[in-house]
Amino acid sequence: VYIEPPKPTEEELRRQTLQTEKAELEAWLSAHDYIGVKIATGRATIDDYADEIALMTEKAERINEIDRLLESL
């Protein structure tokens, strides 16, 4: 006898969506770690990567926001 698995709840779907978004943001940040290394080793300046650094900050803030949302679920 086949028993259909239960459908995920709204909360479970929301948690999964947030976790997926967080993983994508973390992957993007990891892919851009080289910027910090270049700045730290003197091969580039903060000004050289100002736009990327601003975007990194936005993505890190979104990760923090997602963490807060996940804690509240």
Secondary structure, DSSP 8 states (H G I E B T S, - for coil): ---------HHHHHHHHHHHHHHHHHHHHHHTTHHHHHHHTTSS-TGGGHHHHHHHHHHHHHHHHHHHHHHH-
